[in-house]
Amino acid sequence: EDFFVRFLEAIEQAQRSTFMEYFIIEEGEMWKRTLEILRRKAAEGLDVRILYDSFGCLFTLPTDYDEMLRREGIQCYAVNPIHFSLHISDYKMLNHRDHRKITVVDGEIGFTGGLNFADEYINRKQRFGIWKDTGFCLRGPGVYPLTVTFLKMWDFVTGCESDYASYAPRGQY
């Protein structure tokens, strides 16, 4: 619960960008409150990007969720979308999943740990009893590797080539 309060404060104060990469995103209170802020920030012109694993969200989000968020001005993509096929060779990448849990705000504040975005992670829903997981916040130069990790996956999924140095914290690298 402490993680989520600080997380919301950080994305609310974003001035330039918010990057999020998660294995599971599930509609509910946790995601609704986060998405309200992200929509507002995107409308203000901030660079808001979301990556989520298509298998991790197979039963938690609509199949066209990334397209829906892009229509709302949020850059969003599903990682390694699942495509059903009769050819066994089409499943060679099926287990290449993205289990990361990363948020980077303005390249200055980073969040990571074991928390996905579903209500059991903030104990608003009891799925397996009281949920305890670790989430932590980084500030300073240690955030840059999280930024680069996000951008590398972003580039892989979108086919873009990011200029990583332009996302370095001010006065670094």
ZITA-V337624 format. One line per field, one symbol per residue. psi: psi as a letter, one per 20 degrees, with the letter a starting at -180 (. if undefined). A space follows every 50 residues. Layout:
psi=???
//
This chain:
psi=hgghghgggghhjphgqpppoqgppppagghghghggggggghijqnppp pqphghjhjiqqhkgggghhhjjpopqppmqpppqiohhijhjhjnqnjq npppojjhpqprbipanqhhijkipogkappprpprpqqbhihghgghgg hghggggijroqnhhijqqpjq.
//
